Amino acid sequence: MKYLPITGLWLAGVMLVGAQESWLQKARKLNSRAITKDEIQQFAAEEDLDTRNKLALRRIKPRAGQTDWDTDPTAIPFMLYQLKMRTGLPVHVNNDGLDVGSDELFEHTAIYLTSHYSWSFTEKETENLTAWLKRGGTLFLDDCYNKGSPFTDSVQPEIGKMLEDVQPQILQKNDPKVENVFRMVYTEILWPGESLEAMRPWQYFLMDDRPAVFFSPNDDGCGWEISTPPSASNPIGEGIGHGGGNSKRERFYKWMTNWMIYVYCH
């Protein structure tokens, strides 16, 4: 069998085990300055290649089209760093683009696609992703434009190739299928779209009555990324995209911490 999702039983056991090395330790090697894509790739390459029993989110590099799939290069590494610091769980960082048309897809539980532009999957990618979703994988789509874009226009047609009778569902607190998505670690937080700010609600798509695909129109990755390493005076790190005070960026990290634990437990 190529792939089995990590179970909630495993996750509960791992919470008792300390993490080996934090991204903070690696970040201290850098000065307080902008981090380049090459540096992020270097640090990701230094991670232990053993991905077993570690939380991970791998970004997708589609075979077709001209998507800027590698935008926000610090987003996933430092989202995972925040997840590790908040939960004590081990994480694995690999910021390289994943070819979902390859067998490597089946080594992952959660994957991520972002871009400013339209996107599409080839026939082989669609076939692989369909099988992967049926085995328990979860796909997170994130519109990097944040205002409605060709990326958003691509979501339903492409997911429709994988899921029958696909209709996006609005992720709401009173929906019993997803009521725990944002309550796994942090409970007293606003959900996306709940406040009067510009944030819009997430959507999800069901496969076999399981939320298998999540879509955020709010460019969450831009809220994760940083321009400088975390420090004692600014433990989150200076933001790039959504900016503002750290209280707003804190919300993005809380959302994703909850989502990651939900995905690995359901």
C-alpha positions as CSV (number, residue, x, y, z in Angstrom):
1,M,0.0,0.0,0.0
2,K,1.5,3.3,-1.0
3,Y,-0.3,5.6,1.4
4,L,-2.1,5.7,4.7
5,P,-3.0,9.0,6.4
6,I,-1.6,9.5,9.9
7,T,-4.2,8.7,12.5
8,G,-5.4,10.7,15.5
9,L,-4.0,7.9,17.7
10,W,-0.5,8.5,16.4
11,L,-0.9,12.3,16.8
12,A,-1.9,12.0,20.4
13,G,1.2,9.9,21.1
14,V,3.5,12.2,19.3
15,M,2.3,15.2,21.3
16,L,4.2,13.6,24.2
17,V,7.5,13.7,22.3
18,G,9.7,16.8,22.1
19,A,10.6,18.3,18.8
20,Q,14.2,17.8,17.7
21,E,15.2,21.2,16.2
22,S,13.2,24.3,15.7
23,W,13.1,26.7,12.8
24,L,14.1,29.4,15.3
25,Q,17.5,27.8,15.8
26,K,18.0,27.8,12.0
27,A,16.6,31.3,11.7
28,R,19.3,32.6,14.2
29,K,21.9,31.8,11.5
30,L,20.4,34.6,9.4
31,N,20.6,38.3,9.9
32,S,17.5,40.5,10.4
33,R,16.9,41.0,6.7
34,A,14.8,39.7,3.8
35,I,15.1,36.0,3.3
36,T,15.7,34.8,-0.3
37,K,14.1,31.9,-2.0
38,D,17.6,30.2,-2.2
39,E,18.0,30.5,1.5
40,I,14.6,29.0,2.2
41,Q,15.4,26.1,-0.2
42,Q,18.7,25.6,1.6
43,F,17.2,25.3,5.0
44,A,14.5,23.0,3.7
45,A,17.1,20.8,2.2
46,E,18.8,20.5,5.5
47,E,15.7,19.0,7.1
48,D,15.8,15.3,8.0
49,L,14.6,13.4,5.0
50,D,12.6,11.0,7.2
51,T,9.1,12.3,6.9
52,R,7.4,9.6,9.0
53,N,5.3,10.7,12.0
54,K,5.8,14.4,11.2
55,L,3.3,17.1,10.2
56,A,3.9,18.5,6.7
57,L,2.3,20.6,4.0
58,R,3.8,20.2,0.6
59,R,3.2,22.8,-2.1
60,I,2.2,21.7,-5.6
61,K,4.0,22.5,-8.8
62,P,1.5,21.9,-11.7
63,R,2.9,20.5,-14.9
64,A,0.7,22.7,-17.1
65,G,0.4,26.5,-17.3
66,Q,2.4,29.4,-16.1
67,T,1.3,29.5,-12.4
68,D,3.6,31.2,-9.9
69,W,3.2,28.2,-7.6
70,D,6.4,29.2,-5.6
71,T,5.2,32.6,-4.6
72,D,5.5,33.5,-0.9
73,P,8.6,31.2,-0.4
74,T,8.7,31.7,3.4
75,A,5.0,31.0,4.0
76,I,5.0,27.2,4.5
77,P,8.3,26.9,6.3
78,F,7.3,29.5,8.9
79,M,3.7,28.3,9.2
80,L,5.2,24.9,10.1
81,Y,7.6,26.6,12.4
82,Q,4.7,28.3,14.2
83,L,2.8,24.9,14.3
84,K,5.8,23.3,15.9
85,M,6.2,26.0,18.5
86,R,2.5,26.0,19.4
87,T,1.9,22.3,19.6
88,G,5.3,20.7,20.3
89,L,4.7,18.3,17.4
90,P,7.5,17.4,15.0
91,V,7.2,18.9,11.5
92,H,8.9,18.2,8.1
93,V,9.7,21.1,5.7
94,N,10.1,20.6,2.0
95,N,9.5,23.7,0.0
96,D,10.2,22.1,-3.4
97,G,7.4,21.9,-5.8
98,L,5.6,18.5,-5.7
99,D,4.7,16.8,-9.0
100,V,1.2,15.4,-8.2
101,G,1.4,13.3,-11.3
102,S,4.2,11.2,-9.7
103,D,4.0,8.4,-7.0
104,E,5.6,10.9,-4.6
105,L,2.1,12.4,-4.0
106,F,1.2,9.3,-2.0
107,E,3.8,10.0,0.6
108,H,1.9,13.0,1.8
109,T,-1.3,13.6,3.8
110,A,-1.8,17.3,3.0
111,I,-0.8,19.4,0.0
112,Y,-1.1,23.0,-1.0
113,L,-1.6,25.0,-4.2
114,T,-1.4,28.8,-4.5
115,S,-1.0,31.2,-7.4
116,H,-2.1,34.6,-8.7
117,Y,-3.2,33.0,-12.0
118,S,-5.4,30.3,-13.4
119,W,-4.3,26.7,-13.1
120,S,-5.1,23.3,-14.3
121,F,-4.1,19.7,-13.8
122,T,-3.2,17.3,-16.6
123,E,-5.0,14.0,-17.0
124,K,-2.3,12.1,-15.1
125,E,-2.3,14.7,-12.3
126,T,-6.1,14.5,-12.0
127,E,-6.1,10.7,-12.0
128,N,-3.4,10.6,-9.2
129,L,-5.1,13.3,-7.1
130,T,-8.5,11.5,-7.4
131,A,-6.9,8.3,-6.1
132,W,-5.0,10.2,-3.4
133,L,-8.1,12.0,-2.1
134,K,-10.0,8.7,-2.0
135,R,-7.2,7.3,0.2
136,G,-7.6,10.1,2.7
137,G,-5.5,13.0,1.4
138,T,-6.5,16.6,1.8
139,L,-5.9,19.4,-0.6
140,F,-5.8,23.1,0.4
141,L,-6.3,25.7,-2.3
142,D,-5.3,29.3,-1.6
143,D,-6.0,32.2,-3.9
144,C,-2.9,34.4,-3.7
145,Y,-4.6,37.4,-5.3
146,N,-7.1,37.8,-2.4
147,K,-9.7,39.7,-4.4
148,G,-11.2,37.0,-6.7
149,S,-9.1,36.1,-9.6
150,P,-8.5,33.5,-12.4
151,F,-7.2,31.2,-9.6
152,T,-10.7,31.2,-8.0
153,D,-12.3,30.7,-11.4
154,S,-10.2,27.5,-11.8
155,V,-11.3,25.9,-8.6
156,Q,-14.6,24.4,-9.3
157,P,-13.8,23.2,-12.9
158,E,-10.6,21.5,-11.8
159,I,-12.1,20.0,-8.6
160,G,-15.1,18.9,-10.7
161,K,-12.7,16.6,-12.6
162,M,-12.0,14.7,-9.4
163,L,-15.2,14.8,-7.4
164,E,-18.7,13.8,-8.5
165,D,-21.6,16.3,-8.3
166,V,-19.1,18.9,-6.9
167,Q,-20.6,21.8,-5.1
168,P,-18.6,24.0,-2.8
169,Q,-19.9,24.3,0.8
170,I,-19.4,27.4,2.9
171,L,-17.4,26.6,6.0
172,Q,-19.7,27.7,8.8
173,K,-19.7,27.1,12.6
174,N,-23.0,25.4,12.6
175,D,-22.1,22.8,10.0
176,P,-21.7,19.5,11.8
177,K,-19.3,18.2,9.1
178,V,-16.7,20.8,9.7
179,E,-17.6,22.3,13.1
180,N,-14.2,21.3,14.6
181,V,-12.0,22.7,11.8
182,F,-11.1,25.8,13.7
183,R,-11.5,24.4,17.2
184,M,-8.8,21.8,17.5
185,V,-6.2,23.8,19.5
186,Y,-7.6,27.4,19.6
187,T,-11.3,27.7,20.3
188,E,-12.0,31.4,21.0
189,I,-11.1,32.8,17.6
190,L,-13.1,34.4,14.7
191,W,-13.6,32.1,11.7
192,P,-12.7,33.4,8.2
193,G,-15.6,35.6,7.1
194,E,-17.1,35.8,10.5
195,S,-15.9,39.3,11.3
196,L,-16.9,42.5,9.4
197,E,-13.4,42.7,7.9
198,A,-12.6,41.8,4.3
199,M,-11.9,38.2,5.1
200,R,-14.3,35.9,3.3
201,P,-15.4,32.4,4.4
202,W,-13.5,29.3,3.4
203,Q,-15.2,26.7,1.2
204,Y,-14.9,22.9,1.2
205,F,-15.7,20.0,-1.1
206,L,-16.8,16.6,0.0
207,M,-15.6,13.2,-1.2
208,D,-17.3,10.2,0.3
209,D,-18.9,12.5,2.9
210,R,-15.5,13.7,4.0
211,P,-14.2,17.3,3.5
212,A,-11.4,16.4,1.1
213,V,-10.6,19.8,-0.5
214,F,-10.6,23.2,1.2
215,F,-10.4,26.5,-0.6
216,S,-9.5,29.9,0.9
217,P,-10.1,33.1,-1.1
218,N,-8.1,35.1,1.3
219,D,-4.4,34.5,0.5
220,D,-3.7,32.8,3.8
221,G,-0.1,32.0,2.7
222,C,0.6,35.7,2.5
223,G,-0.4,35.9,6.2
224,W,2.1,33.2,7.1
225,E,5.2,34.5,5.3
226,I,7.9,36.7,7.0
227,S,10.5,39.1,5.8
228,T,12.8,38.6,8.8
229,P,13.5,35.7,11.2
230,P,11.6,35.5,14.5
231,S,13.3,37.2,17.4
232,A,12.7,37.6,21.1
233,S,11.1,41.0,20.6
234,N,9.0,39.8,17.6
235,P,8.5,36.0,18.0
236,I,6.2,35.8,14.9
237,G,8.6,37.6,12.6
238,E,7.9,40.7,10.5
239,G,5.1,40.1,8.1
240,I,5.1,40.8,4.4
241,G,1.7,40.6,2.7
242,H,-1.3,41.2,5.0
243,G,1.0,43.2,7.3
244,G,-0.7,45.2,10.1
245,G,-0.1,44.3,13.7
246,N,0.9,40.8,14.8
247,S,-2.6,40.3,16.2
248,K,-4.0,40.0,12.6
249,R,-1.1,37.6,11.6
250,E,-1.7,35.6,14.8
251,R,-5.2,34.8,13.5
252,F,-3.7,33.3,10.3
253,Y,-1.4,31.1,12.4
254,K,-4.2,30.0,14.7
255,W,-6.4,29.1,11.8
256,M,-3.7,27.0,10.2
257,T,-2.7,25.3,13.4
258,N,-6.3,24.2,13.9
259,W,-6.7,23.1,10.3
260,M,-3.5,21.0,10.3
261,I,-4.4,19.2,13.5
262,Y,-8.0,18.6,12.1
263,V,-6.6,17.2,8.8
264,Y,-4.3,14.8,10.6
265,C,-7.0,13.6,13.0
266,H,-9.9,13.2,10.5
